[in-house]
């Protein structure tokens, strides 16, 4: 029900406990605990989760948590309900149509695989079968993406009281080895910038290039989050507020854009959907004759991490700037870019 992760620091180690509570992923960071203390805390959390499940099974969950008991609904009707409510979010601007399509696709496949199934009867065996069936036709990475989107749908069911327990957390993803991050060279980024549309797209590109922030973070920044030497990010992937250093060149770009758009208080600096940002970036990259497989916004993020590693930034500085909870990803950035490696080898062995 909970996982314990050891984090090796420059001096000593820390522990992180990851778990789900009422459908929301949570984590607890224990910087000063030893292994025995971390394991004891993990057991304490698991006992609390079991208590909630027992209370739900006994019909006392509402009394314990204030939430209603589960309600009966078929998987087909739940699909219609989920589509209807999320379409409303698309219409009011809180979700993109691309995101909705990604979430509905595995839910539709799941409904087709288990026709007539009551949502309250969904169990880990159903999800495991779905996982194995999808693995017959797509890659493990693709299956993991489908599972992530299916979990989003089932978490919605759990939060609405259609599911009694968090069954979607009991089927694990395929273990996939992370490849070394792709990145653009500074010259390639300059080339891409030339093909960006000279408006909000270009402004968004420059913000990402200088900060390495995620696209979901970019599209939630408000003008009051911009400060003289940093940007505050209240909405991050890890749900923890963090700050990003603000370079003087980027500050000048932001001030110039502010003067052009004349924003009102509370407005976002990039009022776009994350998927729209990706489309703008991908179009410019294609026009520049460049291609990397994967999320193009994330590749620009990887580029900053690679540059920082190549220019002597330590792992903690890289992780802090890019918002990584551990140093694992920062270690991947520390690979020496190919061109720099060739130059070092030339110096080592001497020119021909």
GINORJO-V425867 format. One record per backbone hydrogen bond with DSSP energy under -1.0 kcal/mol. NH is the residue of the N-H (numbers start at 1). CO is the residue of the C=O. E is the energy in kcal/mol with one decimal. If there is no record, write none. Layout:
BEGIN
nh=NH co=CO e=E
nh=NH co=CO e=E
END
This chain:
BEGIN
nh=3 co=18 e=-2.5
nh=5 co=16 e=-2.9
nh=7 co=14 e=-3.1
nh=9 co=12 e=-2.0
nh=14 co=7 e=-2.9
nh=15 co=30 e=-1.8
nh=16 co=5 e=-2.4
nh=17 co=28 e=-2.6
nh=18 co=3 e=-2.4
nh=19 co=26 e=-2.4
nh=21 co=24 e=-2.4
nh=24 co=21 e=-1.5
nh=26 co=19 e=-3.5
nh=28 co=17 e=-2.3
nh=30 co=15 e=-3.5
nh=38 co=34 e=-2.3
nh=39 co=35 e=-2.6
nh=40 co=36 e=-1.9
nh=41 co=37 e=-2.1
nh=42 co=38 e=-2.2
nh=43 co=39 e=-2.3
nh=44 co=40 e=-2.0
nh=45 co=41 e=-2.1
nh=46 co=42 e=-2.4
nh=47 co=43 e=-2.2
nh=48 co=44 e=-1.7
nh=49 co=45 e=-2.1
nh=50 co=46 e=-2.3
nh=51 co=47 e=-2.1
nh=52 co=48 e=-1.9
nh=53 co=49 e=-2.1
nh=54 co=50 e=-2.7
nh=55 co=51 e=-2.4
nh=56 co=52 e=-2.1
nh=57 co=53 e=-2.5
nh=58 co=54 e=-1.9
nh=59 co=56 e=-1.5
nh=60 co=55 e=-3.1
nh=64 co=60 e=-2.0
nh=65 co=61 e=-3.1
nh=66 co=62 e=-2.4
nh=71 co=161 e=-1.3
nh=75 co=117 e=-2.4
nh=78 co=74 e=-2.5
nh=79 co=75 e=-1.9
nh=80 co=76 e=-1.7
nh=81 co=77 e=-2.4
nh=82 co=78 e=-3.1
nh=83 co=79 e=-2.6
nh=84 co=80 e=-2.5
nh=85 co=81 e=-2.6
nh=86 co=82 e=-2.4
nh=87 co=83 e=-2.0
nh=88 co=84 e=-1.4
nh=89 co=85 e=-1.1
nh=90 co=86 e=-1.8
nh=91 co=87 e=-2.3
nh=92 co=88 e=-1.8
nh=94 co=89 e=-2.0
nh=95 co=89 e=-1.1
nh=100 co=96 e=-1.8
nh=101 co=97 e=-2.3
nh=102 co=98 e=-2.0
nh=103 co=99 e=-1.9
nh=104 co=100 e=-2.6
nh=105 co=101 e=-2.0
nh=108 co=104 e=-2.6
nh=109 co=105 e=-2.1
nh=110 co=106 e=-2.5
nh=111 co=107 e=-2.3
nh=112 co=108 e=-2.2
nh=113 co=109 e=-1.7
nh=114 co=110 e=-1.6
nh=117 co=114 e=-1.7
nh=119 co=73 e=-3.0
nh=121 co=118 e=-1.8
nh=122 co=119 e=-1.5
nh=127 co=123 e=-1.5
nh=128 co=124 e=-2.6
nh=129 co=125 e=-2.3
nh=130 co=126 e=-2.2
nh=131 co=127 e=-2.5
nh=132 co=128 e=-2.4
nh=133 co=129 e=-2.6
nh=134 co=130 e=-2.4
nh=135 co=131 e=-1.7
nh=136 co=133 e=-1.1
nh=137 co=134 e=-1.5
nh=138 co=134 e=-2.0
nh=143 co=139 e=-2.3
nh=144 co=140 e=-2.4
nh=145 co=141 e=-1.7
nh=146 co=142 e=-2.1
nh=147 co=143 e=-2.7
nh=148 co=144 e=-2.1
nh=149 co=145 e=-2.0
nh=150 co=146 e=-2.6
nh=151 co=147 e=-2.5
nh=152 co=148 e=-1.5
nh=153 co=149 e=-1.7
nh=154 co=150 e=-2.5
nh=155 co=151 e=-2.6
nh=156 co=152 e=-1.6
nh=157 co=153 e=-1.6
nh=158 co=154 e=-2.3
nh=159 co=155 e=-2.6
nh=160 co=156 e=-1.5
nh=161 co=158 e=-1.1
nh=162 co=157 e=-2.6
nh=167 co=165 e=-2.2
nh=169 co=166 e=-1.6
nh=170 co=167 e=-1.7
nh=189 co=185 e=-2.3
nh=190 co=186 e=-2.0
nh=191 co=187 e=-1.9
nh=192 co=188 e=-2.6
nh=193 co=189 e=-2.5
nh=194 co=190 e=-1.2
nh=195 co=192 e=-1.5
nh=196 co=193 e=-1.1
nh=199 co=197 e=-2.7
nh=202 co=197 e=-1.2
nh=203 co=199 e=-2.0
nh=204 co=200 e=-2.6
nh=205 co=201 e=-2.3
nh=206 co=202 e=-2.2
nh=207 co=203 e=-1.9
nh=208 co=204 e=-2.2
nh=209 co=205 e=-2.6
nh=210 co=206 e=-2.1
nh=211 co=207 e=-1.7
nh=212 co=208 e=-3.0
nh=218 co=214 e=-2.6
nh=219 co=215 e=-2.0
nh=220 co=217 e=-1.3
nh=223 co=267 e=-1.9
nh=225 co=222 e=-2.1
nh=226 co=223 e=-1.5
nh=227 co=230 e=-2.3
nh=231 co=244 e=-2.4
nh=232 co=225 e=-2.6
nh=233 co=242 e=-3.4
nh=239 co=236 e=-1.3
nh=242 co=233 e=-1.8
nh=244 co=231 e=-2.3
nh=246 co=229 e=-2.4
nh=251 co=247 e=-2.5
nh=252 co=248 e=-1.9
nh=253 co=249 e=-1.7
nh=254 co=250 e=-2.8
nh=255 co=251 e=-2.6
nh=256 co=252 e=-2.1
nh=257 co=253 e=-2.2
nh=258 co=254 e=-2.7
nh=259 co=255 e=-1.9
nh=260 co=256 e=-1.2
nh=261 co=257 e=-2.4
nh=262 co=258 e=-2.2
nh=267 co=264 e=-1.8
nh=269 co=221 e=-2.3
nh=272 co=270 e=-2.5
nh=277 co=273 e=-1.8
nh=278 co=274 e=-2.0
nh=279 co=275 e=-2.0
nh=280 co=276 e=-2.2
nh=281 co=277 e=-2.4
nh=282 co=278 e=-3.0
nh=283 co=279 e=-2.2
nh=284 co=280 e=-1.7
nh=285 co=281 e=-2.4
nh=286 co=282 e=-2.4
nh=287 co=283 e=-2.0
nh=288 co=284 e=-1.7
nh=289 co=286 e=-1.4
nh=290 co=285 e=-2.4
nh=299 co=295 e=-1.9
nh=300 co=296 e=-1.6
nh=301 co=297 e=-1.6
nh=302 co=298 e=-2.7
nh=303 co=299 e=-2.0
nh=304 co=300 e=-1.7
nh=305 co=301 e=-1.8
nh=306 co=302 e=-2.6
nh=307 co=303 e=-2.5
nh=308 co=304 e=-2.5
nh=309 co=305 e=-2.1
nh=310 co=306 e=-2.4
nh=311 co=307 e=-1.4
nh=312 co=309 e=-1.3
nh=313 co=308 e=-2.5
nh=318 co=314 e=-2.0
nh=319 co=315 e=-2.8
nh=320 co=316 e=-2.5
nh=321 co=317 e=-2.1
nh=322 co=318 e=-2.3
nh=323 co=319 e=-1.2
nh=324 co=319 e=-2.1
nh=331 co=327 e=-2.0
nh=332 co=328 e=-1.2
nh=333 co=329 e=-1.7
nh=335 co=332 e=-1.3
nh=341 co=337 e=-2.4
nh=342 co=338 e=-2.3
nh=343 co=339 e=-1.9
nh=344 co=340 e=-2.1
nh=345 co=341 e=-2.3
nh=346 co=342 e=-2.2
nh=347 co=343 e=-2.0
nh=348 co=344 e=-2.1
nh=349 co=345 e=-2.5
nh=350 co=346 e=-1.7
END
